[in-house]
Amino acid sequence: MGHWSIKNRYNMGKYILKRSGLLLITFSIITIVYFVTIRLMPIDREAPFGVDPTYWANVIIREGWDRPIIEQFWFWLRNIITRGDFGFSRSQTRNSMLVLRDRIPITVRLNLIPFFIAVPAGFALGVVAALKKNKWQDHVISFVVMLFISVPSFVVAVLGQYFLVYRWRILPHAFVLPSAEAAIDPWGNILSRILPTFVLASGTIAALTRNLRAELTEILTSDFMVLAKAKGLTSRQATVRHALRNAFVPFAPAITGGFIGLLGGSFVIEQAFRVPGIGRMYLTAFNTRDLNLIMLLMMFYTFLGLVAQILGDISYGIVDPRIKMGAGLQ
């Protein structure tokens, strides 16, 4: 058993190194494609409002916007390596990386509580629906799940704002309070986050519940479950020892991917509730043709997606040690 464990750890480490290398190669290729595509767009050489024209002219020279695309890429890469400068943001009038750094905590705060609510709730509802298949509990859970999966999140947000805030006046705020107002009114800040928390959590709960119910339902009717009961295990023991463990294997990547997704934010929800996070900044960058900020955000989302895939694959081996990552055929 110990020999198997050491070998499995070796295979896991080799697999992680291999996937990390592929991640860097893939990320580099995608980054080059993004850069060329974005820099082919027309560049507004007029200084943004509030920026000194002389300073803006120096920015153009420093970032090589007056040169061919190949030289522009070299200038851009050199500035990142030597100064950590990802380019000047037209819409925010400062370094794009500083803008992203300031927005990440806002997005994480908005998404963190819904995530920690959604994971246990989705797991519990999925288990109940599977164990009570074709009973009233399953029908109720399945109806609510299909409702929140079918209805777009922005519709839920708008309906929630209309009824809970403007019509019934249950909640005092339709939008998340800005930082200055939140510091003055902590209770109002909490109330203003109830609706976006519900909207973000409901969609995730519905997706996790549906996936776990489908997986667990299939496992409960499989041959090895019948064999486990034939060997003397009760239905509850067989479910806890075997069914839940096997059902959690495909469930785990959704959790790890969702956790990484906390950094990405939600375009629609942040716009609907006026949250100045990454998602809303992404829309602002496109609307203002802020090319440097667009480039940084696309790199950021690409990197998050690639990391989420690797962590999702690794989670298979962590949840079920019988899965030998990168071991190949034996």
KEVEX-577020 format. One record per residue (C-alpha): residue number from 1; residue in three letters; chain; z, x, y. Coordinates in steps of 0.1 Angstrom, whole numbers. Each point is the difference from the previous one (the first is absolute). Layout:
PT  resi  resn  chain      z      x      y
PT   NUM   ALA      A      Z      X      Y
...
This chain:
PT  resi  resn  chain      z      x      y
PT     1   MET      A      0      0      0
PT     2   GLY      A      9     29     24
PT     3   HIS      A    -33     17     -8
PT     4   TRP      A    -19    -32      7
PT     5   SER      A     19     -4     33
PT     6   ILE      A     -9     36     12
PT     7   LYS      A    -36     -4    -10
PT     8   ASN      A     -2    -34     17
PT     9   ARG      A     15     16     32
PT    10   TYR      A    -26     28     -2
PT    11   ASN      A    -28    -25     -4
PT    12   MET      A     14    -21     29
PT    13   GLY      A      2     31     23
PT    14   LYS      A    -36     11     -9
PT    15   TYR      A    -12    -35      6
PT    16   ILE      A     16     -2     34
PT    17   LEU      A    -15     34     10
PT    18   LYS      A    -34    -11    -12
PT    19   ARG      A      2    -33     19
PT    20   SER      A     13     17     31
PT    21   GLY      A    -30     24      0
PT    22   LEU      A    -24    -29     -4
PT    23   LEU      A     18    -19     28
PT    24   LEU      A     -6     30     24
PT    25   ILE      A    -36      2    -10
PT    26   THR      A     -6    -37      4
PT    27   PHE      A     19     -2     32
PT    28   SER      A    -19     29     15
PT    29   ILE      A    -34    -15     -9
PT    30   ILE      A     10    -34     14
PT    31   THR      A     13     16     32
PT    32   ILE      A    -33     18      6
PT    33   VAL      A    -19    -33     -5
PT    34   TYR      A     24    -18     24
PT    35   PHE      A     -4     28     26
PT    36   VAL      A    -37      0      0
PT    37   THR      A     -3    -38      0
PT    38   ILE      A     24     -3     29
PT    39   ARG      A    -14     28     21
PT    40   LEU      A    -35    -15     -3
PT    41   MET      A     14    -29     21
PT    42   PRO      A     -7      3     38
PT    43   ILE      A     29     17     18
PT    44   ASP      A     11    -13     34
PT    45   ARG      A      2     31     22
PT    46   GLU      A     17    -18     28
PT    47   ALA      A     37      8      4
PT    48   PRO      A     23    -28    -12
PT    49   PHE      A     20    -19     26
PT    50   GLY      A     29     20     12
PT    51   VAL      A    -13     34    -13
PT    52   ASP      A    -10     27     24
PT    53   PRO      A    -38      6     -3
PT    54   THR      A      5     38      0
PT    55   TYR      A     24     -3    -29
PT    56   TRP      A    -24    -23    -18
PT    57   ALA      A    -29     25      5
PT    58   ASN      A     23     27    -16
PT    59   VAL      A      7    -23    -29
PT    60   ILE      A    -37     -5     -7
PT    61   ILE      A     -5     38      0
PT    62   ARG      A     31      7    -21
PT    63   GLU      A    -11    -26    -26
PT    64   GLY      A    -36     11      1
PT    65   TRP      A    -15    -34      8
PT    66   ASP      A    -28     17     19
PT    67   ARG      A    -11     19    -31
PT    68   PRO      A    -18     -8    -33
PT    69   ILE      A     19    -19    -27
PT    70   ILE      A      5     31    -22
PT    71   GLU      A     17     18     29
PT    72   GLN      A     19    -31      9
PT    73   PHE      A     14      0    -35
PT    74   TRP      A     10     36      2
PT    75   PHE      A     17     -6     34
PT    76   TRP      A     19    -30    -14
PT    77   LEU      A     11     19    -31
PT    78   ARG      A     11     30     20
PT    79   ASN      A     20    -21     24
PT    80   ILE      A     18    -16    -29
PT    81   ILE      A      9     33    -18
PT    82   THR      A     10     19     31
PT    83   ARG      A     16    -27     22
PT    84   GLY      A      5    -31    -21
PT    85   ASP      A    -23    -17     24
PT    86   PHE      A    -20    -29    -15
PT    87   GLY      A    -18     -7     32
PT    88   PHE      A      7    -18     33
PT    89   SER      A      5    -38     -3
PT    90   ARG      A    -19    -18     27
PT    91   SER      A     19    -33     -3
PT    92   GLN      A     35     17     -1
PT    93   THR      A     -9     30     22
PT    94   ARG      A     18     26    -22
PT    95   ASN      A     -3     18    -33
PT    96   SER      A    -10    -24    -27
PT    97   MET      A     26     15    -24
PT    98   LEU      A     28     -8     24
PT    99   VAL      A    -12    -36      2
PT   100   LEU      A      0     -3    -38
PT   101   ARG      A     34     16     -3
PT   102   ASP      A     15    -25     24
PT   103   ARG      A    -15    -30    -17
PT   104   ILE      A      9      8    -36
PT   105   PRO      A     37     -9      4
PT   106   ILE      A     -9    -33     15
PT   107   THR      A    -22     -9    -29
PT   108   VAL      A     25     12    -26
PT   109   ARG      A     28    -21     16
PT   110   LEU      A    -22    -31     -1
PT   111   ASN      A    -10      4    -36
PT   112   LEU      A     30     16    -16
PT   113   ILE      A     22    -32     -3
PT   114   PRO      A    -28    -22    -13
PT   115   PHE      A     -8     26    -27
PT   116   PHE      A     36      2    -13
PT   117   ILE      A      1    -38      0
PT   118   ALA      A    -34     -4    -17
PT   119   VAL      A      5     24    -30
PT   120   PRO      A     31    -16    -15
PT   121   ALA      A    -11    -35      9
PT   122   GLY      A    -35      5    -15
PT   123   PHE      A     15     16    -32
PT   124   ALA      A     26    -29     -4
PT   125   LEU      A    -25    -28      6
PT   126   GLY      A    -26     17    -23
PT   127   VAL      A     25      2    -28
PT   128   VAL      A     12    -36      4
PT   129   ALA      A    -35    -13      1
PT   130   ALA      A    -10     19    -31
PT   131   LEU      A     32    -10    -20
PT   132   LYS      A     -4    -37     11
PT   133   LYS      A    -37     -1     -5
PT   134   ASN      A    -15    -35      3
PT   135   LYS      A     34    -15     11
PT   136   TRP      A      8    -14     34
PT   137   GLN      A     14     34     12
PT   138   ASP      A    -33     17     -8
PT   139   HIS      A    -21    -28     16
PT   140   VAL      A     21      2     33
PT   141   ILE      A     -2     38      1
PT   142   SER      A    -37      1     -8
PT   143   PHE      A     -8    -26     27
PT   144   VAL      A     19     19     27
PT   145   VAL      A    -16     33    -11
PT   146   MET      A    -35    -14      1
PT   147   LEU      A      7    -15     34
PT   148   PHE      A     10     32     16
PT   149   ILE      A    -27     20    -18
PT   150   SER      A    -27    -25     11
PT   151   VAL      A     11     -4     36
PT   152   PRO      A     -7     30     22
PT   153   SER      A     31     17     16
PT   154   PHE      A    -12     -6     35
PT   155   VAL      A     -1    -38     -7
PT   156   VAL      A     36      1    -13
PT   157   ALA      A     10     20     31
PT   158   VAL      A    -17    -25     24
PT   159   LEU      A     14    -30    -18
PT   160   GLY      A     35     15      0
PT   161   GLN      A     -2      7     37
PT   162   TYR      A    -12    -35      8
PT   163   PHE      A     25    -19    -21
PT   164   LEU      A     31     22      0
PT   165   VAL      A     -2     11     36
PT   166   TYR      A    -20    -24     21
PT   167   ARG      A      3    -33    -19
PT   168   TRP      A     34      0    -17
PT   169   ARG      A     16     28     21
PT   170   ILE      A     19     14    -29
PT   171   LEU      A     -8     36     10
PT   172   PRO      A      2     11     37
PT   173   HIS      A    -28     26      0
PT   174   ALA      A    -36     -1    -13
PT   175   PHE      A     -5     37      4
PT   176   VAL      A     21     31     -9
PT   177   LEU      A     20     10     31
PT   178   PRO      A    -10     33     17
PT   179   SER      A     24     29     -4
PT   180   ALA      A     15     -4     35
PT   181   GLU      A      8    -37     -5
PT   182   ALA      A     12      7    -36
PT   183   ALA      A     25     24     13
PT   184   ILE      A     14    -26     24
PT   185   ASP      A     -1    -29    -25
PT   186   PRO      A      7     13    -36
PT   187   TRP      A      4    -35    -14
PT   188   GLY      A    -32    -12     16
PT   189   ASN      A    -17     31    -15
PT   190   ILE      A     12    -10    -35
PT   191   LEU      A    -12    -36      5
PT   192   SER      A    -34     12     13
PT   193   ARG      A     -5     19    -33
PT   194   ILE      A      7    -29    -24
PT   195   LEU      A    -35    -15      2
PT   196   PRO      A    -20     33     -5
PT   197   THR      A     24     10    -27
PT   198   PHE      A     -7    -33    -18
PT   199   VAL      A    -37      3      4
PT   200   LEU      A     -2     36    -12
PT   201   ALA      A     24     -7    -30
PT   202   SER      A    -16    -32    -11
PT   203   GLY      A    -34     15     -7
PT   204   THR      A     15     29    -19
PT   205   ILE      A     23    -22    -20
PT   206   ALA      A    -29    -22    -10
PT   207   ALA      A    -22     29    -11
PT   208   LEU      A     28     17    -20
PT   209   THR      A     11    -33    -16
PT   210   ARG      A    -35     -8    -12
PT   211   ASN      A     -6     34    -14
PT   212   LEU      A     33      2    -19
PT   213   ARG      A     -2    -35    -13
PT   214   ALA      A    -35      7    -14
PT   215   GLU      A     11     33    -16
PT   216   LEU      A     33    -13    -14
PT   217   THR      A    -15    -32    -14
PT   218   GLU      A    -26     20    -19
PT   219   ILE      A     27     24    -14
PT   220   LEU      A     23    -28    -11
PT   221   THR      A    -27    -14    -22
PT   222   SER      A    -10     33    -15
PT   223   ASP      A      4     11    -36
PT   224   PHE      A     27     26      6
PT   225   MET      A     22    -26     16
PT   226   VAL      A     -3    -22    -31
PT   227   LEU      A      9     31    -21
PT   228   ALA      A     30      8     22
PT   229   LYS      A     14    -35     -5
PT   230   ALA      A     -8      1    -37
PT   231   LYS      A     22     32     -3
PT   232   GLY      A     30    -19     13
PT   233   LEU      A     -2      2     38
PT   234   THR      A      7    -31     20
PT   235   SER      A    -26    -12     25
PT   236   ARG      A     21     13     29
PT   237   GLN      A      5     34    -17
PT   238   ALA      A    -37      4     -8
PT   239   THR      A     -9    -10     36
PT   240   VAL      A     24     24     17
PT   241   ARG      A     -6     30    -24
PT   242   HIS      A    -37     -2     -5
PT   243   ALA      A    -19    -26     21
PT   244   LEU      A     14      8     34
PT   245   ARG      A     -4     37     -5
PT   246   ASN      A    -37     -3    -10
PT   247   ALA      A     -7    -26     28
PT   248   PHE      A     15     23     26
PT   249   VAL      A    -25     28     -8
PT   250   PRO      A    -29    -16     20
PT   251   PHE      A     25    -15     24
PT   252   ALA      A     13     34     12
PT   253   PRO      A    -32     13     17
PT   254   ALA      A      0    -31     22
PT   255   ILE      A     35      9     12
PT   256   THR      A     -8     36      7
PT   257   GLY      A    -33    -10     17
PT   258   GLY      A     19    -26     21
PT   259   PHE      A     26     26     10
PT   260   ILE      A    -27     24     12
PT   261   GLY      A    -17    -29     17
PT   262   LEU      A     31     -4     22
PT   263   LEU      A    -14     27     22
PT   264   GLY      A    -33    -16      4
PT   265   GLY      A     12    -33     15
PT   266   SER      A    -19    -32      3
PT   267   PHE      A    -28     -5     25
PT   268   VAL      A      3    -38      1
PT   269   ILE      A     38     -3      0
PT   270   GLU      A      6     26     26
PT   271   GLN      A    -27    -16     22
PT   272   ALA      A     14    -35     -6
PT   273   PHE      A     36      9      9
PT   274   ARG      A     -9     26     26
PT   275   VAL      A     16     29    -18
PT   276   PRO      A    -12     34     15
PT   277   GLY      A     -3     16    -34
PT   278   ILE      A    -28     19    -18
PT   279   GLY      A    -20    -30    -10
PT   280   ARG      A     -2    -14     36
PT   281   MET      A     -8     35     13
PT   282   TYR      A    -29      2    -24
PT   283   LEU      A    -15    -31     15
PT   284   THR      A      6     13     35
PT   285   ALA      A    -17     33     -8
PT   286   PHE      A    -31    -18    -12
PT   287   ASN      A     -1    -24     30
PT   288   THR      A      2     29     24
PT   289   ARG      A    -22     23    -20
PT   290   ASP      A     27     26     -1
PT   291   LEU      A    -19     23    -24
PT   292   ASN      A     27     26     -6
PT   293   LEU      A     27    -26     -7
PT   294   ILE      A    -24    -18    -23
PT   295   MET      A     -7     32    -19
PT   296   LEU      A     37      8     -4
PT   297   LEU      A      8    -35    -12
PT   298   MET      A    -28     -1    -25
PT   299   MET      A     12     33    -14
PT   300   PHE      A     36    -13     -1
PT   301   TYR      A    -10    -32    -20
PT   302   THR      A    -22     20    -23
PT   303   PHE      A     28     24     -8
PT   304   LEU      A     24    -28     -6
PT   305   GLY      A    -24    -17    -24
PT   306   LEU      A     -6     32    -20
PT   307   VAL      A     37      8     -2
PT   308   ALA      A      7    -36    -11
PT   309   GLN      A    -25      3    -29
PT   310   ILE      A     16     32    -12
PT   311   LEU      A     36    -14      2
PT   312   GLY      A    -12    -31    -18
PT   313   ASP      A    -14     21    -29
PT   314   ILE      A     31     21     -1
PT   315   SER      A     22    -31     -1
PT   316   TYR      A    -15     -9    -34
PT   317   GLY      A     15     31    -16
PT   318   ILE      A     33     -4     18
PT   319   VAL      A      5    -36    -11
PT   320   ASP      A    -12      6    -35
PT   321   PRO      A      5     36    -13
PT   322   ARG      A    -22     -8    -30
PT   323   ILE      A    -30      3     24
PT   324   LYS      A    -10     37      0
PT   325   MET      A    -15      7     34
PT   326   GLY      A    -30     23     -2
PT   327   ALA      A      6      8    -37
PT   328   GLY      A    -34    -11    -11
PT   329   LEU      A     -8     -9    -36
PT   330   GLN      A     25     12    -26
